[in-house]
Amino acid sequence: MNLLIDIGNTACKFAVCCNGDIQFVAKTEYPEQLLDSISDFTTAVSLENLRSNGCSCSGIRKIFASVVLCSVRNLTDDFISELSLKSDNFIQVNGDFMKRCVTSGKPYPAIFNTLRPDFGADRIAAVVGARSLCNSQKMLVIDMGTAVTYDLIDGDNYLGGAISMGMNTRYRALGLLTDKIPLFNPFDRLSKLSVDQIPAVGHDTEDHLASGNIVGLKYELQGFIDHFCDYHVIITGGDARFFADSLNRPVQYIPNLTFQGLNYLSNL
């Protein structure tokens, strides 16, 4: 069983993979809270249950064959040390990890050869996940969270990408950086209406914000997708579920793409 950890700008998440099945377990706001959730999970899972599911382990502190971490936050040494104790195979995905893979003489994802060493850990996991799951040669990978990232892949070549503000970040920026625009929550609107039901032109301030920042983000997504019209589109991230069905071209929605990539990297 592998422990997969994705620490983003807004949320810290972990999942486990056993016999190829990835299951999301918990989400917290801070990394330290995530450690507590992982410890609770480890304690709750008995060795007998693990073995009955076909997993092999040697003790309650080392029930994980691999621990794979990607983070866009700066983490303390104590946090990383605590995670490393949970498996004999601890991997922190970053530029140094890619460099070690390339120089090790062992097989590694060929796309590592075209990724910059400062490429985001979450984006490394996402493009590796996309390459491992999809047979398409040309792919546009869109990850929608605190930021929206666009990554272009042609076979094992990374061609480049773009970064813009995520939906809630747009709302927060206007609410915090202006004196008179209120701080609204976009998820209040999306709990009642789909993206397609929100008009492009609103009638009051809250409507205007929804039109500019939710519908506007849809137009941004559509613009990238239409521009790279011969690319297979994969969409992922916390906000992707709101937009996947609103676009005028079919896209492949893979909610756990980052975890898929992390699990693939656990074998390196």
DRENPA-3360 file (N, C-alpha, C; in nm, 2 decimals, always signed):
BEGIN
1 = MNLLIDIG = +0.08/-0.12/+0.00/+0.00/+0.00/+0.00/+0.09/+0.12/+0.00 ~ +0.06/+0.22/-0.09/+0.13/+0.35/-0.10/+0.06/+0.46/-0.03 ~ +0.13/+0.55/+0.03/+0.07/+0.67/+0.09/+0.11/+0.78/-0.01 ~ +0.01/+0.86/-0.06/+0.03/+0.96/-0.16/-0.02/+1.09/-0.10 ~ +0.07/+1.19/-0.10/+0.04/+1.32/-0.03/+0.05/+1.44/-0.13 ~ -0.05/+1.52/-0.14/-0.05/+1.63/-0.22/-0.08/+1.76/-0.14 ~ +0.02/+1.84/-0.12/+0.00/+1.96/-0.04/+0.00/+2.08/-0.13 ~ -0.12/+2.14/-0.15/-0.14/+2.25/-0.24/-0.14/+2.38/-0.16;
9 = NTACKFAV = -0.17/+2.49/-0.23/-0.17/+2.62/-0.16/-0.29/+2.64/-0.07 ~ -0.40/+2.57/-0.10/-0.52/+2.59/-0.02/-0.55/+2.47/+0.07 ~ -0.53/+2.35/+0.02/-0.56/+2.22/+0.09/-0.45/+2.12/+0.09 ~ -0.44/+2.04/+0.20/-0.35/+1.93/+0.21/-0.43/+1.80/+0.20 ~ -0.39/+1.71/+0.11/-0.47/+1.59/+0.09/-0.38/+1.47/+0.09 ~ -0.44/+1.36/+0.13/-0.37/+1.23/+0.11/-0.46/+1.12/+0.07 ~ -0.41/+1.03/+0.00/-0.48/+0.91/-0.05/-0.39/+0.79/-0.03 ~ -0.45/+0.67/-0.04/-0.37/+0.55/-0.04/-0.40/+0.47/-0.17;
17 = CCNGDIQF = -0.31/+0.39/-0.21/-0.32/+0.31/-0.32/-0.29/+0.16/-0.28 ~ -0.38/+0.07/-0.30/-0.36/-0.07/-0.27/-0.41/-0.15/-0.39 ~ -0.32/-0.23/-0.44/-0.35/-0.31/-0.56/-0.40/-0.23/-0.68 ~ -0.34/-0.11/-0.70/-0.38/-0.03/-0.81/-0.50/+0.06/-0.79 ~ -0.57/+0.05/-0.68/-0.69/+0.12/-0.65/-0.66/+0.24/-0.56 ~ -0.67/+0.36/-0.62/-0.64/+0.48/-0.54/-0.77/+0.53/-0.47 ~ -0.76/+0.55/-0.34/-0.87/+0.60/-0.26/-0.84/+0.72/-0.18 ~ -0.91/+0.83/-0.21/-0.89/+0.96/-0.13/-0.93/+0.93/+0.01;
25 = VAKTEYPE = -0.85/+0.98/+0.11/-0.88/+0.96/+0.25/-0.92/+1.08/+0.32 ~ -0.84/+1.19/+0.32/-0.86/+1.30/+0.40/-0.80/+1.43/+0.34 ~ -0.86/+1.54/+0.38/-0.81/+1.68/+0.34/-0.81/+1.77/+0.47 ~ -0.70/+1.84/+0.48/-0.69/+1.94/+0.59/-0.64/+2.07/+0.54 ~ -0.64/+2.17/+0.62/-0.59/+2.30/+0.58/-0.44/+2.32/+0.60 ~ -0.39/+2.25/+0.70/-0.24/+2.27/+0.73/-0.17/+2.14/+0.73 ~ -0.04/+2.14/+0.69/+0.03/+2.01/+0.69/+0.04/+1.94/+0.82 ~ +0.05/+2.01/+0.93/+0.05/+1.94/+1.06/-0.07/+1.87/+1.09;
33 = QLLDSISD = -0.19/+1.92/+1.05/-0.32/+1.85/+1.07/-0.32/+1.72/+0.98 ~ -0.25/+1.73/+0.87/-0.25/+1.61/+0.78/-0.17/+1.50/+0.85 ~ -0.06/+1.53/+0.92/+0.01/+1.43/+0.99/-0.08/+1.36/+1.09 ~ -0.16/+1.43/+1.16/-0.25/+1.37/+1.26/-0.35/+1.28/+1.19 ~ -0.40/+1.32/+1.07/-0.50/+1.24/+1.00/-0.43/+1.11/+0.95 ~ -0.31/+1.12/+0.90/-0.23/+1.00/+0.86/-0.21/+0.91/+0.97 ~ -0.17/+0.96/+1.09/-0.15/+0.88/+1.21/-0.28/+0.81/+1.25 ~ -0.39/+0.88/+1.25/-0.52/+0.82/+1.28/-0.55/+0.71/+1.18;
41 = FTTAVSLE = -0.53/+0.73/+1.06/-0.56/+0.63/+0.96/-0.47/+0.50/+0.98 ~ -0.34/+0.53/+1.00/-0.25/+0.42/+1.03/-0.29/+0.33/+1.15 ~ -0.33/+0.40/+1.25/-0.37/+0.33/+1.37/-0.50/+0.25/+1.35 ~ -0.59/+0.31/+1.27/-0.72/+0.24/+1.25/-0.72/+0.12/+1.16 ~ -0.61/+0.11/+1.07/-0.60/+0.00/+0.98/-0.53/-0.11/+1.04 ~ -0.59/-0.22/+1.07/-0.52/-0.33/+1.13/-0.44/-0.41/+1.03 ~ -0.34/-0.48/+1.07/-0.26/-0.57/+0.99/-0.35/-0.68/+0.92 ~ -0.44/-0.73/+1.00/-0.53/-0.83/+0.94/-0.61/-0.78/+0.82;
49 = NLRSNGCS = -0.66/-0.66/+0.83/-0.74/-0.61/+0.72/-0.66/-0.58/+0.60 ~ -0.53/-0.53/+0.63/-0.44/-0.51/+0.52/-0.41/-0.63/+0.44 ~ -0.38/-0.74/+0.52/-0.35/-0.87/+0.45/-0.47/-0.93/+0.38 ~ -0.59/-0.91/+0.43/-0.71/-0.96/+0.37/-0.73/-0.89/+0.23 ~ -0.68/-0.77/+0.22/-0.69/-0.69/+0.09/-0.58/-0.72/+0.00 ~ -0.49/-0.81/+0.04/-0.38/-0.85/-0.05/-0.26/-0.76/-0.04 ~ -0.25/-0.68/+0.07/-0.14/-0.59/+0.09/-0.04/-0.66/+0.18 ~ +0.09/-0.64/+0.16/+0.19/-0.69/+0.24/+0.26/-0.58/+0.32;
57 = CSGIRKIF = +0.28/-0.61/+0.45/+0.34/-0.51/+0.54/+0.41/-0.58/+0.65 ~ +0.49/-0.51/+0.72/+0.58/-0.57/+0.82/+0.55/-0.51/+0.96 ~ +0.47/-0.41/+0.98/+0.45/-0.35/+1.11/+0.36/-0.23/+1.10 ~ +0.31/-0.19/+1.21/+0.21/-0.08/+1.20/+0.27/+0.05/+1.16 ~ +0.40/+0.08/+1.19/+0.46/+0.20/+1.15/+0.51/+0.20/+1.01 ~ +0.52/+0.08/+0.95/+0.57/+0.07/+0.81/+0.47/-0.01/+0.73 ~ +0.35/+0.03/+0.74/+0.25/-0.04/+0.66/+0.25/+0.01/+0.51 ~ +0.32/+0.12/+0.49/+0.33/+0.17/+0.35/+0.45/+0.13/+0.28;
65 = ASVVLCSV = +0.43/+0.07/+0.16/+0.55/+0.03/+0.08/+0.62/+0.16/+0.03 ~ +0.55/+0.26/+0.00/+0.61/+0.39/-0.04/+0.53/+0.50/+0.01 ~ +0.60/+0.61/+0.04/+0.54/+0.74/+0.07/+0.59/+0.84/-0.03 ~ +0.49/+0.90/-0.10/+0.53/+0.99/-0.21/+0.46/+1.12/-0.18 ~ +0.54/+1.23/-0.18/+0.50/+1.36/-0.14/+0.52/+1.46/-0.25 ~ +0.42/+1.54/-0.28/+0.45/+1.66/-0.36/+0.39/+1.78/-0.29 ~ +0.46/+1.89/-0.29/+0.41/+2.01/-0.22/+0.45/+2.13/-0.29 ~ +0.36/+2.23/-0.29/+0.39/+2.36/-0.34/+0.41/+2.46/-0.23;
73 = RNLTDDFI = +0.41/+2.41/-0.10/+0.44/+2.49/+0.01/+0.58/+2.46/+0.06 ~ +0.64/+2.55/+0.14/+0.76/+2.52/+0.21/+0.73/+2.44/+0.33 ~ +0.79/+2.33/+0.35/+0.76/+2.24/+0.46/+0.88/+2.24/+0.56 ~ +0.85/+2.21/+0.69/+0.96/+2.21/+0.79/+1.03/+2.07/+0.77 ~ +1.15/+2.07/+0.82/+1.23/+1.95/+0.82/+1.17/+1.84/+0.91 ~ +1.10/+1.89/+1.02/+1.04/+1.79/+1.11/+0.92/+1.72/+1.04 ~ +0.85/+1.80/+0.96/+0.73/+1.74/+0.89/+0.78/+1.63/+0.79 ~ +0.88/+1.67/+0.71/+0.94/+1.57/+0.62/+1.00/+1.45/+0.68;
81 = SELSLKSD = +1.07/+1.47/+0.80/+1.13/+1.36/+0.87/+1.02/+1.27/+0.92 ~ +0.91/+1.32/+0.97/+0.80/+1.24/+1.02/+0.74/+1.15/+0.91 ~ +0.73/+1.21/+0.80/+0.67/+1.13/+0.68/+0.77/+1.02/+0.64 ~ +0.90/+1.05/+0.64/+1.00/+0.96/+0.59/+1.01/+0.83/+0.68 ~ +0.96/+0.85/+0.81/+0.96/+0.73/+0.90/+0.85/+0.63/+0.87 ~ +0.76/+0.67/+0.79/+0.64/+0.58/+0.76/+0.67/+0.48/+0.65 ~ +0.78/+0.48/+0.59/+0.81/+0.39/+0.48/+0.96/+0.38/+0.46 ~ +1.01/+0.27/+0.41/+1.15/+0.26/+0.38/+1.18/+0.32/+0.24;
89 = NFIQVNGD = +1.07/+0.36/+0.17/+1.09/+0.42/+0.04/+1.01/+0.55/+0.04 ~ +1.08/+0.66/+0.08/+1.02/+0.79/+0.09/+1.07/+0.87/-0.03 ~ +0.97/+0.93/-0.11/+1.00/+1.01/-0.23/+0.94/+1.15/-0.21 ~ +1.02/+1.25/-0.22/+0.97/+1.39/-0.23/+0.99/+1.44/-0.38 ~ +0.88/+1.46/-0.45/+0.88/+1.49/-0.59/+0.92/+1.64/-0.60 ~ +1.03/+1.66/-0.67/+1.08/+1.80/-0.70/+1.19/+1.79/-0.81 ~ +1.25/+1.90/-0.83/+1.36/+1.90/-0.93/+1.48/+1.81/-0.90 ~ +1.51/+1.81/-0.77/+1.62/+1.72/-0.73/+1.59/+1.57/-0.75;
97 = FMKRCVTS = +1.46/+1.54/-0.72/+1.42/+1.40/-0.75/+1.43/+1.37/-0.90 ~ +1.39/+1.46/-0.98/+1.40/+1.43/-1.13/+1.55/+1.41/-1.17 ~ +1.63/+1.50/-1.11/+1.78/+1.49/-1.14/+1.83/+1.35/-1.10 ~ +1.80/+1.31/-0.98/+1.85/+1.18/-0.93/+1.80/+1.07/-1.03 ~ +1.67/+1.08/-1.07/+1.62/+0.97/-1.16/+1.70/+0.97/-1.29 ~ +1.73/+1.09/-1.35/+1.79/+1.09/-1.48/+1.94/+1.04/-1.47 ~ +2.00/+1.06/-1.35/+2.14/+1.02/-1.34/+2.16/+0.88/-1.28 ~ +2.05/+0.82/-1.24/+2.06/+0.69/-1.17/+2.09/+0.57/-1.26;
105 = GKPYPAIF = +2.07/+0.59/-1.39/+2.08/+0.47/-1.48/+1.97/+0.38/-1.48 ~ +1.86/+0.41/-1.40/+1.74/+0.32/-1.40/+1.64/+0.39/-1.49 ~ +1.53/+0.31/-1.53/+1.43/+0.37/-1.61/+1.35/+0.48/-1.53 ~ +1.32/+0.58/-1.60/+1.24/+0.70/-1.55/+1.16/+0.76/-1.66 ~ +1.05/+0.84/-1.62/+0.97/+0.90/-1.72/+1.05/+0.99/-1.82 ~ +1.05/+0.96/-1.94/+1.13/+1.03/-2.04/+1.10/+1.18/-2.04 ~ +0.98/+1.22/-2.00/+0.94/+1.36/-2.00/+1.03/+1.44/-1.90 ~ +1.09/+1.37/-1.80/+1.18/+1.44/-1.71/+1.29/+1.52/-1.79;
113 = NTLRPDFG = +1.33/+1.47/-1.90/+1.44/+1.53/-1.98/+1.40/+1.67/-2.03 ~ +1.27/+1.70/-2.04/+1.23/+1.83/-2.09/+1.16/+1.92/-1.99 ~ +1.16/+1.88/-1.86/+1.10/+1.96/-1.76/+1.21/+2.04/-1.69 ~ +1.19/+2.17/-1.66/+1.28/+2.25/-1.59/+1.29/+2.20/-1.44 ~ +1.41/+2.22/-1.38/+1.43/+2.17/-1.24/+1.34/+2.25/-1.14 ~ +1.29/+2.37/-1.18/+1.20/+2.45/-1.09/+1.06/+2.42/-1.12 ~ +1.03/+2.33/-1.20/+0.89/+2.29/-1.24/+0.81/+2.25/-1.11 ~ +0.69/+2.30/-1.09/+0.61/+2.27/-0.97/+0.59/+2.12/-0.95;
121 = ADRIAAVV = +0.60/+2.08/-0.82/+0.59/+1.94/-0.79/+0.45/+1.88/-0.83 ~ +0.35/+1.96/-0.81/+0.21/+1.92/-0.85/+0.20/+1.90/-1.00 ~ +0.27/+1.99/-1.07/+0.26/+1.98/-1.22/+0.34/+1.86/-1.27 ~ +0.46/+1.83/-1.20/+0.53/+1.71/-1.24/+0.44/+1.59/-1.22 ~ +0.37/+1.58/-1.11/+0.28/+1.46/-1.09/+0.17/+1.46/-1.19 ~ +0.12/+1.57/-1.22/+0.00/+1.58/-1.32/+0.04/+1.53/-1.46 ~ +0.16/+1.58/-1.51/+0.20/+1.54/-1.64/+0.24/+1.40/-1.65 ~ +0.30/+1.35/-1.54/+0.34/+1.21/-1.54/+0.21/+1.12/-1.53;
129 = GARSLCNS = +0.11/+1.17/-1.45/-0.01/+1.10/-1.44/-0.08/+1.09/-1.58 ~ -0.08/+1.20/-1.65/-0.14/+1.21/-1.78/-0.07/+1.12/-1.88 ~ +0.06/+1.11/-1.88/+0.13/+1.03/-1.97/+0.11/+0.88/-1.94 ~ +0.09/+0.85/-1.81/+0.07/+0.71/-1.77/-0.07/+0.66/-1.80 ~ -0.17/+0.75/-1.81/-0.31/+0.71/-1.82/-0.36/+0.72/-1.96 ~ -0.30/+0.81/-2.04/-0.36/+0.84/-2.17/-0.26/+0.81/-2.29 ~ -0.31/+0.75/-2.39/-0.23/+0.71/-2.51/-0.22/+0.82/-2.61 ~ -0.29/+0.93/-2.59/-0.28/+1.04/-2.69/-0.14/+1.10/-2.69;
137 = QKMLVIDM = -0.09/+1.13/-2.81/+0.04/+1.19/-2.83/+0.05/+1.33/-2.78 ~ -0.05/+1.41/-2.81/-0.06/+1.55/-2.78/-0.16/+1.58/-2.68 ~ -0.13/+1.64/-2.56/-0.22/+1.66/-2.45/-0.21/+1.80/-2.40 ~ -0.32/+1.85/-2.36/-0.33/+1.98/-2.28/-0.38/+1.94/-2.15 ~ -0.30/+1.95/-2.04/-0.34/+1.92/-1.91/-0.37/+2.05/-1.83 ~ -0.50/+2.06/-1.78/-0.54/+2.18/-1.71/-0.57/+2.14/-1.57 ~ -0.51/+2.20/-1.47/-0.53/+2.18/-1.33/-0.59/+2.30/-1.27 ~ -0.71/+2.28/-1.21/-0.78/+2.40/-1.16/-0.79/+2.40/-1.01;
145 = GTAVTYDL = -0.71/+2.48/-0.95/-0.71/+2.50/-0.80/-0.70/+2.64/-0.76 ~ -0.61/+2.67/-0.66/-0.58/+2.81/-0.63/-0.53/+2.88/-0.75 ~ -0.45/+2.82/-0.83/-0.41/+2.87/-0.96/-0.47/+2.77/-1.07 ~ -0.48/+2.82/-1.19/-0.51/+2.73/-1.30/-0.38/+2.72/-1.39 ~ -0.34/+2.59/-1.40/-0.22/+2.57/-1.48/-0.26/+2.50/-1.61 ~ -0.19/+2.53/-1.72/-0.20/+2.47/-1.85/-0.07/+2.42/-1.89 ~ -0.06/+2.29/-1.92/+0.06/+2.22/-1.96/+0.04/+2.15/-2.09 ~ +0.13/+2.17/-2.19/+0.13/+2.11/-2.32/+0.23/+2.00/-2.33;
153 = IDGDNYLG = +0.18/+1.88/-2.37/+0.27/+1.76/-2.39/+0.26/+1.71/-2.53 ~ +0.37/+1.68/-2.59/+0.37/+1.61/-2.72/+0.46/+1.49/-2.70 ~ +0.40/+1.37/-2.68/+0.47/+1.25/-2.65/+0.54/+1.27/-2.52 ~ +0.68/+1.25/-2.52/+0.75/+1.26/-2.40/+0.82/+1.40/-2.39 ~ +0.77/+1.49/-2.47/+0.83/+1.63/-2.47/+0.73/+1.73/-2.40 ~ +0.78/+1.80/-2.31/+0.70/+1.91/-2.24/+0.72/+2.03/-2.33 ~ +0.62/+2.09/-2.38/+0.63/+2.20/-2.47/+0.62/+2.34/-2.40 ~ +0.56/+2.34/-2.29/+0.54/+2.47/-2.22/+0.40/+2.48/-2.15;
161 = GAISMGMN = +0.38/+2.59/-2.09/+0.25/+2.60/-2.02/+0.22/+2.75/-1.99 ~ +0.12/+2.76/-1.90/+0.07/+2.89/-1.86/+0.01/+2.88/-1.72 ~ +0.01/+2.99/-1.64/-0.05/+2.99/-1.51/-0.14/+3.12/-1.50 ~ -0.26/+3.10/-1.45/-0.35/+3.21/-1.42/-0.41/+3.19/-1.28 ~ -0.49/+3.29/-1.24/-0.55/+3.28/-1.11/-0.67/+3.18/-1.11 ~ -0.69/+3.10/-1.01/-0.80/+3.02/-0.99/-0.93/+3.10/-0.96 ~ -1.04/+3.03/-0.96/-1.17/+3.09/-0.95/-1.18/+3.17/-0.81 ~ -1.15/+3.10/-0.70/-1.17/+3.16/-0.57/-1.06/+3.27/-0.55;
169 = TRYRALGL = -0.94/+3.25/-0.61/-0.83/+3.35/-0.60/-0.88/+3.48/-0.67 ~ -0.95/+3.47/-0.78/-1.00/+3.59/-0.85/-1.09/+3.67/-0.76 ~ -1.19/+3.59/-0.70/-1.28/+3.66/-0.60/-1.20/+3.72/-0.49 ~ -1.11/+3.65/-0.43/-1.04/+3.70/-0.31/-0.95/+3.82/-0.34 ~ -0.89/+3.82/-0.46/-0.81/+3.93/-0.50/-0.89/+4.06/-0.51 ~ -1.01/+4.05/-0.57/-1.10/+4.17/-0.59/-1.15/+4.21/-0.45 ~ -1.19/+4.11/-0.37/-1.24/+4.15/-0.24/-1.14/+4.21/-0.14 ~ -1.01/+4.16/-0.15/-0.91/+4.21/-0.06/-0.83/+4.33/-0.11;
177 = LTDKIPLF = -0.83/+4.35/-0.24/-0.74/+4.45/-0.30/-0.82/+4.58/-0.34 ~ -0.95/+4.58/-0.31/-1.03/+4.69/-0.34/-1.11/+4.73/-0.22 ~ -1.15/+4.86/-0.21/-1.22/+4.91/-0.09/-1.37/+4.88/-0.09 ~ -1.43/+4.87/-0.21/-1.58/+4.86/-0.21/-1.63/+4.74/-0.28 ~ -1.55/+4.65/-0.33/-1.60/+4.52/-0.38/-1.61/+4.42/-0.26 ~ -1.73/+4.37/-0.23/-1.74/+4.27/-0.12/-1.66/+4.14/-0.15 ~ -1.63/+4.07/-0.04/-1.57/+3.94/-0.05/-1.67/+3.83/-0.06 ~ -1.71/+3.79/-0.18/-1.81/+3.69/-0.20/-1.74/+3.55/-0.21;
185 = NPFDRLSK = -1.82/+3.44/-0.19/-1.77/+3.31/-0.20/-1.83/+3.25/-0.33 ~ -1.75/+3.22/-0.43/-1.81/+3.17/-0.56/-1.88/+3.04/-0.54 ~ -1.85/+2.96/-0.44/-1.91/+2.83/-0.42/-2.06/+2.84/-0.37 ~ -2.09/+2.96/-0.32/-2.23/+2.98/-0.28/-2.32/+2.98/-0.41 ~ -2.27/+3.05/-0.51/-2.34/+3.05/-0.64/-2.34/+2.92/-0.70 ~ -2.23/+2.85/-0.70/-2.22/+2.72/-0.77/-2.29/+2.61/-0.70 ~ -2.33/+2.63/-0.58/-2.41/+2.53/-0.51/-2.56/+2.53/-0.55 ~ -2.59/+2.64/-0.62/-2.73/+2.66/-0.67/-2.75/+2.65/-0.82;
193 = LSVDQIPA = -2.64/+2.69/-0.89/-2.65/+2.70/-1.04/-2.52/+2.63/-1.10 ~ -2.54/+2.57/-1.22/-2.42/+2.52/-1.29/-2.36/+2.64/-1.36 ~ -2.24/+2.62/-1.41/-2.16/+2.73/-1.48/-2.25/+2.78/-1.60 ~ -2.31/+2.68/-1.67/-2.39/+2.72/-1.79/-2.51/+2.80/-1.75 ~ -2.56/+2.80/-1.63/-2.68/+2.87/-1.59/-2.65/+3.01/-1.54 ~ -2.52/+3.04/-1.53/-2.48/+3.18/-1.48/-2.47/+3.27/-1.61 ~ -2.54/+3.38/-1.61/-2.54/+3.47/-1.73/-2.41/+3.54/-1.75 ~ -2.37/+3.57/-1.87/-2.25/+3.64/-1.90/-2.26/+3.79/-1.86;
201 = VGHDTEDH = -2.38/+3.84/-1.84/-2.40/+3.98/-1.80/-2.49/+3.97/-1.68 ~ -2.45/+4.03/-1.57/-2.52/+4.03/-1.44/-2.60/+4.16/-1.42 ~ -2.67/+4.17/-1.30/-2.75/+4.29/-1.27/-2.71/+4.36/-1.14 ~ -2.64/+4.29/-1.06/-2.59/+4.35/-0.94/-2.44/+4.31/-0.91 ~ -2.38/+4.36/-0.81/-2.24/+4.33/-0.79/-2.21/+4.18/-0.78 ~ -2.29/+4.11/-0.70/-2.26/+3.96/-0.69/-2.28/+3.90/-0.83 ~ -2.38/+3.94/-0.91/-2.39/+3.88/-1.04/-2.27/+3.92/-1.13 ~ -2.23/+4.04/-1.12/-2.12/+4.09/-1.20/-1.99/+4.01/-1.17;
209 = LASGNIVG = -1.97/+3.98/-1.04/-1.85/+3.90/-1.01/-1.86/+3.76/-1.06 ~ -1.98/+3.70/-1.05/-2.00/+3.57/-1.11/-1.98/+3.56/-1.26 ~ -2.03/+3.67/-1.33/-2.01/+3.68/-1.47/-1.87/+3.69/-1.51 ~ -1.80/+3.78/-1.44/-1.66/+3.81/-1.47/-1.56/+3.70/-1.43 ~ -1.59/+3.63/-1.32/-1.49/+3.54/-1.26/-1.52/+3.40/-1.28 ~ -1.65/+3.36/-1.29/-1.69/+3.22/-1.32/-1.70/+3.20/-1.47 ~ -1.79/+3.28/-1.53/-1.81/+3.27/-1.67/-1.68/+3.31/-1.74 ~ -1.62/+3.42/-1.69/-1.49/+3.46/-1.75/-1.39/+3.35/-1.75;
217 = LKYELQGF = -1.38/+3.27/-1.64/-1.28/+3.16/-1.64/-1.32/+3.06/-1.74 ~ -1.45/+3.03/-1.75/-1.50/+2.94/-1.85/-1.45/+2.98/-1.99 ~ -1.46/+3.11/-2.02/-1.42/+3.16/-2.15/-1.26/+3.15/-2.17 ~ -1.19/+3.17/-2.06/-1.05/+3.15/-2.06/-1.01/+3.00/-2.10 ~ -1.08/+2.91/-2.03/-1.05/+2.77/-2.05/-1.09/+2.74/-2.20 ~ -1.20/+2.79/-2.24/-1.24/+2.76/-2.38/-1.15/+2.81/-2.48 ~ -1.09/+2.93/-2.45/-0.99/+2.99/-2.54/-0.87/+2.91/-2.55 ~ -0.81/+2.86/-2.44/-0.70/+2.77/-2.45/-0.73/+2.64/-2.53;
225 = IDHFCDYH = -0.84/+2.58/-2.50/-0.88/+2.46/-2.56/-0.90/+2.48/-2.71 ~ -0.97/+2.59/-2.75/-0.99/+2.61/-2.89/-0.86/+2.64/-2.96 ~ -0.77/+2.71/-2.90/-0.64/+2.75/-2.96/-0.56/+2.62/-2.99 ~ -0.56/+2.53/-2.89/-0.48/+2.40/-2.91/-0.58/+2.29/-2.95 ~ -0.65/+2.31/-3.06/-0.76/+2.23/-3.10/-0.73/+2.09/-3.13 ~ -0.60/+2.06/-3.16/-0.56/+1.92/-3.20/-0.50/+1.85/-3.08 ~ -0.52/+1.90/-2.96/-0.47/+1.84/-2.84/-0.58/+1.77/-2.76 ~ -0.55/+1.65/-2.71/-0.65/+1.59/-2.62/-0.64/+1.66/-2.48;
233 = VIITGGDA = -0.76/+1.70/-2.43/-0.76/+1.78/-2.31/-0.80/+1.70/-2.19 ~ -0.71/+1.71/-2.09/-0.74/+1.65/-1.96/-0.76/+1.76/-1.86 ~ -0.86/+1.75/-1.78/-0.89/+1.86/-1.68/-0.90/+1.79/-1.54 ~ -0.84/+1.86/-1.44/-0.83/+1.80/-1.31/-0.83/+1.92/-1.21 ~ -0.82/+1.89/-1.08/-0.82/+1.99/-0.98/-0.95/+2.01/-0.91 ~ -0.95/+2.08/-0.80/-1.07/+2.09/-0.71/-1.18/+2.16/-0.78 ~ -1.16/+2.26/-0.87/-1.27/+2.33/-0.93/-1.31/+2.27/-1.07 ~ -1.24/+2.17/-1.11/-1.26/+2.12/-1.25/-1.40/+2.06/-1.26;
241 = RFFADSLN = -1.45/+2.01/-1.15/-1.59/+1.95/-1.16/-1.70/+2.05/-1.20 ~ -1.67/+2.17/-1.17/-1.77/+2.27/-1.21/-1.77/+2.31/-1.36 ~ -1.66/+2.29/-1.42/-1.64/+2.33/-1.56/-1.63/+2.22/-1.66 ~ -1.61/+2.10/-1.62/-1.58/+1.99/-1.72/-1.70/+1.97/-1.82 ~ -1.82/+1.99/-1.77/-1.93/+1.97/-1.86/-1.98/+2.10/-1.93 ~ -1.92/+2.21/-1.90/-1.97/+2.34/-1.96/-1.89/+2.38/-2.08 ~ -1.79/+2.31/-2.12/-1.70/+2.34/-2.23/-1.76/+2.29/-2.36 ~ -1.74/+2.36/-2.47/-1.80/+2.32/-2.60/-1.72/+2.22/-2.68;
249 = RPVQYIPN = -1.62/+2.16/-2.61/-1.54/+2.05/-2.67/-1.52/+1.94/-2.56 ~ -1.54/+1.81/-2.60/-1.52/+1.71/-2.50/-1.38/+1.71/-2.43 ~ -1.38/+1.70/-2.30/-1.26/+1.69/-2.22/-1.26/+1.57/-2.13 ~ -1.15/+1.52/-2.10/-1.14/+1.40/-2.01/-1.12/+1.45/-1.86 ~ -1.22/+1.43/-1.78/-1.21/+1.48/-1.64/-1.15/+1.37/-1.55 ~ -1.03/+1.39/-1.49/-0.97/+1.29/-1.41/-0.94/+1.36/-1.27 ~ -1.03/+1.34/-1.18/-1.02/+1.42/-1.05/-0.90/+1.38/-0.97 ~ -0.85/+1.26/-0.98/-0.73/+1.22/-0.90/-0.60/+1.21/-0.98;
257 = LTFQGLNY = -0.59/+1.29/-1.08/-0.47/+1.28/-1.17/-0.34/+1.30/-1.10 ~ -0.33/+1.39/-1.00/-0.21/+1.41/-0.93/-0.17/+1.29/-0.85 ~ -0.27/+1.22/-0.78/-0.25/+1.10/-0.71/-0.20/+0.99/-0.81 ~ -0.26/+0.98/-0.92/-0.22/+0.88/-1.02/-0.07/+0.90/-1.06 ~ -0.03/+1.02/-1.08/+0.11/+1.05/-1.11/+0.20/+1.01/-0.99 ~ +0.16/+1.05/-0.87/+0.24/+1.02/-0.75/+0.25/+0.86/-0.74 ~ +0.15/+0.79/-0.76/+0.15/+0.65/-0.75/+0.25/+0.59/-0.85 ~ +0.24/+0.64/-0.97/+0.33/+0.59/-1.08/+0.48/+0.62/-1.04;
265 = LSNL = +0.50/+0.73/-0.98/+0.64/+0.77/-0.94/+0.69/+0.68/-0.82 ~ +0.60/+0.62/-0.75/+0.64/+0.54/-0.63/+0.72/+0.42/-0.67 ~ +0.72/+0.38/-0.80/+0.79/+0.27/-0.85/+0.93/+0.30/-0.89 ~ +0.97/+0.43/-0.89/+1.10/+0.47/-0.94/+1.21/+0.45/-0.83;
% end
